[in-house]
Amino acid sequence: MPAGQPDAPGGAEGRATIRDVARRAGVSAATVSRALGGDPRISQPTVERVRRAARDLRYVPDATARSLARGRTWTVALVLSRWPGPGEEAWWLPGLIQGFTAAAQAAGYVTLLAAGSGGLTGRHQLLQLLRERRVDGAAVVTGQGYDRLLEELAGRGLPLVAIGRLYPAAPVAWLAPDDVTAGRLATEHLVGLGHRRIALVAGPGELAATVDRSLGYWTALEQAGLETGPVSAAEGYQAAARLVDAHPPPTAFVVAHDLMAVGVLQCLAERGLAVPRQAAVVCLEDGPLAPALRPPLTAVRAPWEELGGRSFRRLAGSLGAGGEDGGVTGGALSPPELVVRGSCGPPPDRGRA
């Protein structure tokens, strides 16, 4: 063999084995395994020598052997408690998935995307997957304060984290956008412009986000010394039509999401109310339509990608893989930001507003 050339790999199809790396580094195969696995008992010079040998031989650890040795699958599940239904917005989901999977990949984990909907058969298959520990842990995306699937999983001893606000005594850790702050930021922005009659187009009342956003809206009005404005859970157009007919009508609208805002804008246009000159609109979600509408909507932006990454790191803490606050229950909130665009101005007549 020519001088300076690496020893030929001894594995099948010329693939380097752990014994090849051990022979090249002058250590045992067990030491190679410990050095590449981050065992603190192995000295730094030995770790560097093993890594250099592995790099020279293009050694790739056997994932199956690694899983058996450590009792891990190196797979985590990201579970949607239910798929969004017709008419429900899910534009935020790709950002959440991207943040979660990127953080998992950086820690050496593969993400399995699963859904808890799909009838009894789909639910049974998901529960069996988790019961057989074919994943090391799971993050469950939920939009409700109480989630039956999450309750079932929590009783099986699998490391869990929920993405979505839960009730205070929930048995698992959870992370969620700070929807109370979202409602407050939107309302305070309108109050600061001089509006005194501010309506809320709230969205479905069974969702935890609706409850929290409404609380933020009421809090901002109370702190400003204003009475609560009219509230509607109807769809955008119907809600706006009902609210505009109130006496006196509102001069500003806080709207749950951009699809609802389309209906609100349509209704206001049909009534001859120009936005933002005669009515102001703020959206509580910065969806893809918000900047594209005319006028572009001022909106509250939640950090979905960051939330996905934080959710994995919280789960990783329970897996003993670093992360944050492992095993801790209770909630953590990710603060939103207000994105000011062109849909808000002062009320048309400050003297009567």
N, C-alpha and C positions, 0 to 999 in steps of 0.2 A: 504494500500500500504506500503511495507517495507520502513523503513527509509533510506534516501540516494538515493532512486531510483527516476529518473526523472518522472514528470507527464506524463501520457499517452497522446500521440498526439491526437488531436480532429478532424483531417481532415479525408477525405475519405480514406479507406484502411489503416488507422493508420498513414497516412502521416502528418507530422507537418505542421501547418498553421502559418501565420504571427501572428494570435491572440495567438497561443500557445507560440510563442517566446515572445510576448509582456507580457503575463501573467507571464512567467518564469522570465523575466527581470524586471518586475514591472514598465513597461512604456506603453504608448499607441501604437497601431498598426502603427499610422502615424510616431511615433518616431522610431520604428523599421525600417520602410521603409527608412526614412531619414538617419539613422545611417548606414545601410548597403549600402546605395547609395552614401556615402561620403559627405553628407551635412555638410558644415563647421559650421553650427549653433549648431550642436550637440556636447556636451562636450566629451573629450576623455574618461573619466571614463564611461560615458553612452555608448559610442561606444563599449568599451571593454566588458561591461556587456552584451550588446545586442549580440555581436559576440560570447561570451561564451555561452549564452543561445541557439543561433542558432546552434552552434557546438554540444552542448550536445544533442539537439533534432534532429540533422541531418536535419536541415531545408534547403530546396532547393527553392530559389525564383522562382515564376512563371514567365517564360520568356515572355509569352503573356501579362500578366498584367503589367510587367515592361515596355514592349514596348509601350503599350497604355498610361501608365502614363507619360512616357518621350517623347512620339512622335517619337520614334526610333524603327527600326526593329532589330538593332544590327547585321545587315548583310551588307557586302560590296561585290561588284562585282569586279572580276579580269577578264577583257575582252580582248580577243585576237582579234585585229582588223581583222585579217584573219589567218587561219591555215597555217602553212608553207606548201608550195607546194612540189611536187615530186623533189627530188634532193636538196632541201633546208635543211640545218642543223638546228636542234632545240635542240641540246644537252644542251644548256644553260637554257632552259625553266624550267626543274625540280628545278634547284637551285633558279631561280627567284621566282617560286611558293612557294617553301619551305620558303624562306626568308619572303615573303609577308604574307603567312598564319600564320607563327609562330608569327610575330609581331601583326597580327590581333587578334589571339587567346589570346595573353598575355594581350590585351586591352579589352577582352570580346566580340570580334566580330567573327562571322562565315563568311567564304569566299565562295562566289558563283562563280564558274568558268564558263565563258560563251564565246561564239565566235560570232563575228560580220559577219562572212562569212556564207555560206549556202543558198545563193540566197535571193530573196526578202522576202520570208516567214520567214526565220531565222532572217533576219535583223528586220522585223516588230515585231516579237515576243520579240526580245531583247529590242527594243525601247519602246515597251509597258510595259515591265517589269520595265524599268527605269522610264518611264513617270508616272506609278502608284505608284512610290516611294516604291516599295517592297524591295528596298535596300537603305541604307543611303547615299551611295556614290560609286564611281567606279574608278578603275585604268585601263587605256586602254593601252595595249601593242601595239606599232606601230613601224614600221621600216622605215617610210617615213617622210620627212619634212612636207608634207601636208597630212592630213588624213580626208577623208570626214565623216567617222563615228564619229570621235572626234568633228568635227565641228557641226554635228547634235546634239550631246549630250551636247555640251557646251551651246547651246541656250535654254536648258530646265531647267536651274537653279539647276541642280544636282551637288553637290560637286564632282570635278573631279581632277585627276592627270594623266599625260601621262608618260609612260615608253618608252623612245625613243626620240631622238632629234627632236624638232620642229623648225619651222621658227621663227625668233625673235619676231614677233608680235602675236604669238599664244595666244589665250584667256585663256589658262590654264597653270598651273605649269607643268613642266616636269623634269624628271630625266633620265640620260642616261650614258652609259659608255663613257669615254673620248677617243673617237676614234682618234682625232687629236694627242693626246699624244701617243696612241698605234702606229700609223704610224711613228711618230717621234722616239720613243724608238727603234723600230725595225731597222730603217734606221741608226740611230746613232750607234747602236751596230755594224753594218757592216762597217760603216765608220771608227770606232775605230779599227777594225781589219785590216784596210788598203785597203779596197775595194774602187774603184773609178767608176766602171761601175756597177750600181745597178739597176736591172729591177724590175718593179712592176706588179704583176698579181693581178689586182684590184678587180674583182668581178662585179656584176650587177651595172651599173651606176645610176639606179634610186633610190638606197637605200642611205639614209643619211649617214650610216656608211661608204660606199664606198667613198663618197665625202670627209668626214672628214679624213679618213685614208690617202687618196691621198694628202690632204693638209698637213698632218703631214710628209709624205714622201718628198714632195717638199720642205717644210720648212727646214728639216734636211739637204737636199742636198745643198740648198741655203746657209745655215749657214756654211757649210763646204767648200763653194766655188766651188762646183761641178755642172756640167751640169745635167739636168734632164735625167734620163735613159729612156730606152724604156718602154712603158706602154701597157698592153693588158688587155682587159675585157673578153677574151675568156676563155673557161674552161682550167683546169690546163695543160693537155698534149698538146693541140693545142697551148696554149699560150707559153709554154716553147719551143716547136718546132719552132715557129715563132721567138722567142727572141734569141734562140741559133744561128739561121741563120743570125743574124744581124752582121755587120762588123764595129767595132770589137764586139764580143759577150760579154754579161755581165758575170761577175765573181760571182755575188750574186743575189738572188731573194727574194723579199718580197712578200709573198703569202697571199691572203685573208683568207683562212681557210684550215683546214687539209685535207678535201676531194680534194680540188684543189692541195694541196701539194703532194698527192699521185700521181696525173698525172704528176706533175713537176718532182718528183723523178724518175718515170718510164721513162720519156723522157730523162733525164740526164743519166740514166743508159744505155739506148739504144745507146746513143751517146758516151759512153765510158768515161763519166765525173763522177768521184767518188766524193761523198759528205761525208765529208767536204773538202777533200784534193784538189779537182779541182774546186769545186763550193760550195757556201754557200747558205743555205735556212733558212729563218725566217718566221714563220707563225703568222698572226695577230690575231688568235683565238686559245686558248689553249683547243681545243676539245679533245674528248677521244682518237682519233687516234694519236695525237701529241706525247705522250710519248711511244706509242706502235710501231711506225714505226722504221725502221732501216736505217739510224741512227735516234734516237729519236730527235724530232724537238725542236729547240729553239723557244719559242712562247711567245706571249703577253697574259697575263691572266687578264680578266675583273672580278670584284667582283660581280657576279650576285646575290648571296644570300644576300649579304649586300645591293645591290641595291633594291632588293625586299622589305627588311625591311625598308629601307629609304623611299620607295614609299608609304608604308602604313602610316608611321609616318607623311609624308607630307599631305596625305589625311586626317589623323586623326586631323591635325591642322585645316583643313577646317570644320571638323565635331564638333569642340569644345570639342574634346576628348584628349586634350594634343597634342602631336606630335610636329612638327616643321613648322614654317613659314606658318601658316594657312592663306589661302586666297591669298597668294602671287603668282603672275604669273612669268614667266621667267624660266630659266633653272638652273639645278645643275648637275655637272658631278662627276662621281666616277672614281678616277684615277686607271689605270691598273699597272701591274708590269711585268717586263721581266723575264721569266723563262729560264735560259740558260741550254741547254742540249748539244747534240753532233752533230748538223747539221751545225755548222759554224766554219770556220777557216780563216786564212789569204788567200789572193789571191795566185794562184799557182806561179805567177812570179811578185814580187813586182815591178821589174824594168819596166815591161810593163803594170802593172795594174793601 
